[in-house]
Amino acid sequence: MEPQLENIANVWPKIKSIFSVPHTEEEYGNLVSMLDNLIDEVGENEKHPLSSLMESIGTFIETYENKNIPTASGNPVESLRYLMKEHNLKQSELPEIGSQGVVSEILKGKRNLNIRQIKKLSTKFNISPLVFIQDN
């Protein structure tokens, strides 16, 4: 075996759960948790040493979600309004976003959801974060 492949073969059992497309909800949940931690660490710093890992894990998660998780169509504000109506929630009942005033500004289109809010809303409603990301 080529030396480079031999090195990879020795390390692979320890890292394959991070560098593989998830096939179960548990594997998916573990990768989402890892991505959350990476987002907190890396943020938007493209020069961070872990930024390419964050991108790779995001791709693995997206592959799983495209195959296994239905997503709502429409824009983020309309999706949020729909979810609020479905769950009978008032603006003041979304501390994940912020104060009632912040929620109001988002619903009026004066403000966009940030990454932290999107992560919390996707967890609260058990849906893909992609629902809250505007596709321009």
MDAnalysis code that builds the backbone (N, CA, C; Angstrom):
import MDAnalysis as mda
import numpy as np

u = mda.Universe.empty(408, n_residues=136, atom_resindex=np.repeat(np.arange(136), 3), trajectory=True)
u.add_TopologyAttr("name", ["N", "CA", "C"] * 136)
u.add_TopologyAttr("resid", np.arange(1, 137))
u.add_TopologyAttr("resname", ["MET", "GLU", "PRO", "GLN", "LEU", "GLU", "ASN", "ILE", "ALA", "ASN", "VAL", "TRP", "PRO", "LYS", "ILE", "LYS", "SER", "ILE", "PHE", "SER", "VAL", "PRO", "HIS", "THR", "GLU", "GLU", "GLU", "TYR", "GLY", "ASN", "LEU", "VAL", "SER", "MET", "LEU", "ASP", "ASN", "LEU", "ILE", "ASP", "GLU", "VAL", "GLY", "GLU", "ASN", "GLU", "LYS", "HIS", "PRO", "LEU", "SER", "SER", "LEU", "MET", "GLU", "SER", "ILE", "GLY", "THR", "PHE", "ILE", "GLU", "THR", "TYR", "GLU", "ASN", "LYS", "ASN", "ILE", "PRO", "THR", "ALA", "SER", "GLY", "ASN", "PRO", "VAL", "GLU", "SER", "LEU", "ARG", "TYR", "LEU", "MET", "LYS", "GLU", "HIS", "ASN", "LEU", "LYS", "GLN", "SER", "GLU", "LEU", "PRO", "GLU", "ILE", "GLY", "SER", "GLN", "GLY", "VAL", "VAL", "SER", "GLU", "ILE", "LEU", "LYS", "GLY", "LYS", "ARG", "ASN", "LEU", "ASN", "ILE", "ARG", "GLN", "ILE", "LYS", "LYS", "LEU", "SER", "THR", "LYS", "PHE", "ASN", "ILE", "SER", "PRO", "LEU", "VAL", "PHE", "ILE", "GLN", "ASP", "ASN"])
u.atoms.positions = np.array([
    [0.863, -1.186, 0.000],
    [0.000, 0.000, 0.000],
    [0.896, 1.232, 0.000],
    [0.481, 2.213, -0.765],
    [1.213, 3.476, -0.838],
    [1.284, 4.102, 0.563],
    [2.429, 4.713, 0.952],
    [2.583, 5.267, 2.307],
    [1.496, 6.264, 2.700],
    [1.096, 7.130, 1.765],
    [0.053, 8.116, 2.083],
    [-1.267, 7.410, 2.397],
    [-1.631, 6.390, 1.616],
    [-2.864, 5.637, 1.873],
    [-2.755, 4.854, 3.168],
    [-1.593, 4.364, 3.461],
    [-1.389, 3.630, 4.712],
    [-1.606, 4.547, 5.912],
    [-1.094, 5.772, 5.826],
    [-1.312, 6.752, 6.903],
    [-2.798, 7.047, 7.069],
    [-3.485, 7.243, 5.941],
    [-4.925, 7.520, 5.999],
    [-5.665, 6.326, 6.593],
    [-5.313, 5.119, 6.180],
    [-5.971, 3.907, 6.690],
    [-5.809, 3.778, 8.198],
    [-4.695, 4.226, 8.724],
    [-4.463, 4.159, 10.171],
    [-5.315, 5.178, 10.927],
    [-5.553, 6.327, 10.325],
    [-6.299, 7.399, 10.988],
    [-7.805, 7.277, 10.734],
    [-8.179, 6.720, 9.585],
    [-9.572, 6.711, 9.137],
    [-10.576, 6.223, 10.177],
    [-10.345, 5.098, 10.875],
    [-11.358, 4.646, 11.847],
    [-11.706, 5.695, 12.906],
    [-10.750, 6.560, 13.227],
    [-10.980, 7.570, 14.262],
    [-11.752, 8.786, 13.740],
    [-11.699, 9.037, 12.426],
    [-12.287, 10.267, 11.892],
    [-13.405, 10.035, 10.881],
    [-13.698, 8.791, 10.535],
    [-14.671, 8.562, 9.464],
    [-16.072, 9.064, 9.809],
    [-16.426, 9.122, 11.090],
    [-17.761, 9.613, 11.446],
    [-17.901, 11.111, 11.181],
    [-16.781, 11.818, 11.097],
    [-16.801, 13.250, 10.823],
    [-16.733, 13.515, 9.319],
    [-16.039, 12.652, 8.592],
    [-15.801, 12.884, 7.174],
    [-16.621, 11.972, 6.274],
    [-17.844, 11.687, 6.676],
    [-18.738, 10.848, 5.881],
    [-20.136, 11.436, 5.892],
    [-20.867, 11.212, 4.818],
    [-22.268, 11.608, 4.776],
    [-23.015, 10.764, 5.810],
    [-23.808, 11.377, 6.684],
    [-24.553, 10.594, 7.673],
    [-25.643, 9.745, 7.015],
    [-25.887, 8.583, 7.613],
    [-26.913, 7.682, 7.092],
    [-28.025, 7.423, 8.101],
    [-27.848, 7.898, 9.335],
    [-28.873, 7.735, 10.361],
    [-29.129, 9.090, 11.013],
    [-30.246, 9.192, 11.729],
    [-30.543, 10.438, 12.444],
    [-29.476, 10.738, 13.492],
    [-28.962, 9.682, 14.134],
    [-27.931, 9.881, 15.154],
    [-26.651, 10.447, 14.530],
    [-26.227, 9.883, 13.420],
    [-25.036, 10.394, 12.735],
    [-25.272, 11.834, 12.274],
    [-26.466, 12.091, 11.758],
    [-26.831, 13.435, 11.326],
    [-26.769, 14.411, 12.513],
    [-27.379, 14.026, 13.622],
    [-27.362, 14.885, 14.816],
    [-25.953, 15.170, 15.299],
    [-25.091, 14.159, 15.256],
    [-23.699, 14.348, 15.677],
    [-22.981, 15.342, 14.765],
    [-23.215, 15.234, 13.458],
    [-22.576, 16.169, 12.528],
    [-23.129, 17.581, 12.672],
    [-24.430, 17.712, 12.899],
    [-25.017, 19.042, 13.105],
    [-24.413, 19.685, 14.349],
    [-24.255, 18.903, 15.397],
    [-23.637, 19.403, 16.626],
    [-22.191, 19.840, 16.365],
    [-21.460, 19.041, 15.602],
    [-20.080, 19.388, 15.250],
    [-20.059, 20.678, 14.438],
    [-20.994, 20.804, 13.485],
    [-21.051, 22.016, 12.667],
    [-21.389, 23.234, 13.528],
    [-22.302, 23.097, 14.468],
    [-22.633, 24.204, 15.376],
    [-21.387, 24.676, 16.113],
    [-20.609, 23.726, 16.613],
    [-19.372, 24.071, 17.331],
    [-18.374, 24.760, 16.401],
    [-18.278, 24.259, 15.174],
    [-17.369, 24.877, 14.205],
    [-17.813, 26.295, 13.846],
    [-19.106, 26.487, 13.681],
    [-19.616, 27.828, 13.365],
    [-19.279, 28.790, 14.501],
    [-19.444, 28.329, 15.744],
    [-19.103, 29.170, 16.889],
    [-17.615, 29.511, 16.893],
    [-16.783, 28.548, 16.526],
    [-15.328, 28.728, 16.536],
    [-14.845, 29.534, 15.337],
    [-15.277, 29.174, 14.151],
    [-14.747, 29.748, 12.910],
    [-15.459, 31.038, 12.521],
    [-16.785, 31.066, 12.715],
    [-17.561, 32.229, 12.287],
    [-17.460, 32.384, 10.787],
    [-17.165, 33.588, 10.323],
    [-17.039, 33.848, 8.890],
    [-15.588, 34.045, 8.472],
    [-14.656, 33.628, 9.322],
    [-13.221, 33.777, 9.044],
    [-12.762, 32.693, 8.078],
    [-12.669, 33.046, 6.797],
    [-12.277, 32.082, 5.777],
    [-10.830, 31.635, 5.907],
    [-10.031, 32.351, 6.684],
    [-8.621, 32.005, 6.869],
    [-8.401, 31.120, 8.103],
    [-9.471, 30.868, 8.850],
    [-9.358, 30.012, 10.031],
    [-8.932, 28.613, 9.583],
    [-8.038, 27.954, 10.344],
    [-7.562, 26.628, 9.928],
    [-8.665, 25.565, 9.816],
    [-9.809, 25.787, 10.449],
    [-10.896, 24.805, 10.397],
    [-12.018, 25.194, 9.432],
    [-11.820, 26.270, 8.670],
    [-12.906, 26.717, 7.782],
    [-13.228, 25.688, 6.697],
    [-12.235, 25.000, 6.159],
    [-12.532, 23.991, 5.128],
    [-13.226, 22.775, 5.735],
    [-12.932, 22.464, 6.991],
    [-13.639, 21.376, 7.680],
    [-15.109, 21.759, 7.845],
    [-15.359, 23.006, 8.228],
    [-16.733, 23.478, 8.387],
    [-17.484, 23.364, 7.060],
    [-16.845, 23.735, 5.970],
    [-17.468, 23.651, 4.651],
    [-17.763, 22.198, 4.268],
    [-16.818, 21.303, 4.542],
    [-17.007, 19.883, 4.208],
    [-18.158, 19.277, 4.997],
    [-18.192, 19.538, 6.292],
    [-19.262, 18.995, 7.131],
    [-20.609, 19.563, 6.696],
    [-20.632, 20.835, 6.343],
    [-21.864, 21.435, 5.832],
    [-22.357, 20.723, 4.575],
    [-21.444, 20.325, 3.720],
    [-21.815, 19.601, 2.499],
    [-22.368, 18.217, 2.832],
    [-21.747, 17.526, 3.790],
    [-22.244, 16.202, 4.199],
    [-23.664, 16.321, 4.767],
    [-23.878, 17.328, 5.595],
    [-25.195, 17.555, 6.199],
    [-26.217, 17.885, 5.118],
    [-25.838, 18.737, 4.191],
    [-26.749, 19.112, 3.110],
    [-27.154, 17.883, 2.284],
    [-26.215, 17.002, 2.024],
    [-26.510, 15.781, 1.276],
    [-27.550, 14.946, 2.009],
    [-27.368, 14.780, 3.326],
    [-28.325, 14.017, 4.127],
    [-29.696, 14.703, 4.116],
    [-29.710, 16.016, 4.327],
    [-30.973, 16.758, 4.392],
    [-31.729, 16.701, 3.069],
    [-31.013, 16.825, 1.963],
    [-31.674, 16.775, 0.658],
    [-32.361, 15.436, 0.436],
    [-31.803, 14.393, 0.994],
    [-32.363, 13.053, 0.814],
    [-33.428, 12.716, 1.854],
    [-33.302, 13.242, 3.084],
    [-34.118, 12.761, 4.196],
    [-35.031, 13.769, 4.880],
    [-34.824, 15.057, 4.685],
    [-35.582, 16.043, 5.447],
    [-36.343, 16.953, 4.490],
    [-37.686, 16.932, 4.573],
    [-38.456, 17.836, 3.718],
    [-38.254, 19.282, 4.170],
    [-38.179, 20.163, 3.204],
    [-38.010, 21.577, 3.531],
    [-39.203, 22.362, 3.021],
    [-39.483, 23.421, 3.713],
    [-40.559, 24.311, 3.280],
    [-40.021, 25.207, 2.168],
    [-40.880, 25.575, 1.253],
    [-40.443, 26.500, 0.218],
    [-40.976, 27.883, 0.547],
    [-40.347, 28.876, -0.009],
    [-40.752, 30.242, 0.267],
    [-39.612, 30.995, 0.901],
    [-39.907, 32.185, 1.320],
    [-38.835, 32.966, 1.926],
    [-38.832, 32.779, 3.445],
    [-37.730, 33.141, 4.102],
    [-37.601, 32.914, 5.545],
    [-38.703, 33.563, 6.381],
    [-39.098, 34.774, 6.018],
    [-40.129, 35.478, 6.795],
    [-41.465, 34.753, 6.678],
    [-41.817, 34.350, 5.455],
    [-43.074, 33.619, 5.259],
    [-43.040, 32.281, 5.994],
    [-41.891, 31.618, 5.980],
    [-41.760, 30.348, 6.700],
    [-41.934, 30.561, 8.198],
    [-41.337, 31.624, 8.719],
    [-41.468, 31.920, 10.144],
    [-42.917, 32.250, 10.490],
    [-43.566, 33.052, 9.665],
    [-44.983, 33.359, 9.906],
    [-45.829, 32.087, 9.925],
    [-45.591, 31.215, 8.961],
    [-46.329, 29.948, 8.879],
    [-46.104, 29.115, 10.144],
    [-44.867, 28.998, 10.578],
    [-44.564, 28.194, 11.765],
    [-45.179, 28.813, 13.023],
    [-45.157, 30.130, 13.107],
    [-45.782, 30.802, 14.255],
    [-47.275, 30.493, 14.287],
    [-47.921, 30.547, 13.127],
    [-49.358, 30.266, 13.052],
    [-49.631, 28.805, 13.408],
    [-48.848, 27.882, 12.849],
    [-49.031, 26.451, 13.101],
    [-48.872, 26.097, 14.581],
    [-47.950, 26.795, 15.248],
    [-47.674, 26.509, 16.658],
    [-48.377, 27.495, 17.595],
    [-49.226, 28.340, 17.004],
    [-49.989, 29.311, 17.779],
    [-49.076, 30.155, 18.677],
    [-48.038, 30.733, 18.082],
    [-47.057, 31.518, 18.828],
    [-47.208, 33.009, 18.521],
    [-47.007, 33.809, 19.546],
    [-46.974, 35.257, 19.394],
    [-45.513, 35.689, 19.267],
    [-45.317, 36.902, 18.811],
    [-43.956, 37.418, 18.662],
    [-43.176, 37.350, 19.975],
    [-43.846, 37.595, 21.061],
    [-43.177, 37.597, 22.368],
    [-42.815, 36.191, 22.840],
    [-43.272, 35.164, 22.121],
    [-43.002, 33.786, 22.520],
    [-41.873, 33.152, 21.699],
    [-41.031, 34.002, 21.150],
    [-39.888, 33.519, 20.385],
    [-38.584, 34.108, 20.934],
    [-38.231, 33.738, 22.172],
    [-36.995, 34.277, 22.742],
    [-35.755, 33.841, 21.963],
    [-35.894, 32.797, 21.118],
    [-34.790, 32.335, 20.292],
    [-34.308, 33.439, 19.353],
    [-35.237, 34.310, 18.970],
    [-34.908, 35.391, 18.044],
    [-34.465, 36.632, 18.804],
    [-35.128, 36.904, 19.899],
    [-34.834, 38.104, 20.673],
    [-36.128, 38.659, 21.231],
    [-36.109, 39.939, 21.496],
    [-37.292, 40.602, 22.063],
    [-38.422, 40.636, 21.039],
    [-39.602, 40.986, 21.501],
    [-40.762, 41.111, 20.621],
    [-40.478, 42.140, 19.537],
    [-39.748, 43.186, 19.877],
    [-39.404, 44.223, 18.904],
    [-38.514, 43.694, 17.787],
    [-37.555, 42.862, 18.136],
    [-36.663, 42.261, 17.141],
    [-37.467, 41.344, 16.219],
    [-38.339, 40.524, 16.800],
    [-39.188, 39.625, 16.001],
    [-40.041, 40.453, 15.044],
    [-40.604, 41.530, 15.524],
    [-41.441, 42.400, 14.699],
    [-40.646, 42.959, 13.519],
    [-39.421, 43.410, 13.767],
    [-38.590, 43.947, 12.688],
    [-38.272, 42.880, 11.644],
    [-38.048, 41.654, 12.091],
    [-37.774, 40.556, 11.153],
    [-39.009, 40.263, 10.318],
    [-40.163, 40.193, 10.968],
    [-41.401, 39.895, 10.247],
    [-41.788, 41.009, 9.273],
    [-41.349, 42.240, 9.533],
    [-41.623, 43.363, 8.631],
    [-40.557, 43.495, 7.546],
    [-39.523, 42.645, 7.605],
    [-38.465, 42.700, 6.604],
    [-37.427, 43.773, 6.846],
    [-37.446, 44.385, 8.035],
    [-36.475, 45.428, 8.358],
    [-35.151, 44.835, 8.838],
    [-35.179, 43.563, 9.186],
    [-34.017, 42.865, 9.725],
    [-33.988, 41.457, 9.176],
    [-32.801, 40.898, 9.014],
    [-32.660, 39.501, 8.602],
    [-32.330, 38.633, 9.806],
    [-32.680, 37.371, 9.727],
    [-32.275, 36.420, 10.764],
    [-30.772, 36.214, 10.675],
    [-30.110, 36.124, 11.841],
    [-28.680, 35.831, 11.830],
    [-28.456, 34.333, 12.070],
    [-27.226, 33.899, 11.991],
    [-26.908, 32.467, 12.108],
    [-27.362, 31.899, 13.449],
    [-27.141, 32.632, 14.528],
    [-27.546, 32.148, 15.854],
    [-29.058, 31.944, 15.916],
    [-29.815, 32.901, 15.405],
    [-31.276, 32.799, 15.408],
    [-31.742, 31.638, 14.538],
    [-31.127, 31.476, 13.386],
    [-31.494, 30.389, 12.478],
    [-31.252, 29.039, 13.134],
    [-30.105, 28.879, 13.785],
    [-29.794, 27.616, 14.467],
    [-30.839, 27.314, 15.537],
    [-31.192, 28.320, 16.320],
    [-32.155, 28.102, 17.406],
    [-33.558, 27.818, 16.879],
    [-33.959, 28.518, 15.834],
    [-35.284, 28.276, 15.260],
    [-35.370, 26.891, 14.619],
    [-34.312, 26.475, 13.940],
    [-34.357, 25.150, 13.308],
    [-34.438, 24.061, 14.371],
    [-33.790, 24.268, 15.503],
    [-33.883, 23.310, 16.614],
    [-35.281, 23.342, 17.230],
    [-35.801, 24.532, 17.460],
    [-37.124, 24.674, 18.083],
    [-38.204, 23.983, 17.256],
    [-38.170, 24.179, 15.934],
    [-39.216, 23.643, 15.079],
    [-38.827, 22.305, 14.429],
    [-37.635, 21.836, 14.737],
    [-37.132, 20.557, 14.213],
    [-37.193, 20.510, 12.682],
    [-36.644, 21.550, 12.080],
    [-36.594, 21.626, 10.621],
    [-35.193, 22.053, 10.198],
    [-34.929, 21.919, 8.929],
    [-33.627, 22.303, 8.385],
    [-33.412, 23.810, 8.525],
    [-32.191, 24.228, 8.867],
    [-31.883, 25.657, 8.897],
    [-32.057, 26.319, 7.528],
    [-32.017, 25.520, 6.462],
    [-32.166, 26.073, 5.111],
    [-33.501, 26.776, 4.916],
    [-34.503, 26.415, 5.723],
    [-35.814, 27.057, 5.648],
    [-35.694, 28.558, 5.909],
    [-34.730, 28.938, 6.740],
    [-34.596, 30.339, 7.159],
    [-33.489, 31.077, 6.430],
    [-32.958, 30.472, 5.376],
    [-31.880, 31.118, 4.622],
    [-32.434, 31.542, 3.273],
    [-32.320, 32.828, 2.995],
    [-32.847, 33.395, 1.748],
    [-31.955, 32.985, 0.600],
    [-32.552, 32.490, -0.452],
    [-31.834, 32.102, -1.660],
    [-31.934, 33.259, -2.642],
    [-30.855, 33.978, -2.830],
    [-30.896, 35.136, -3.745],
    [-30.315, 34.807, -5.081],
])
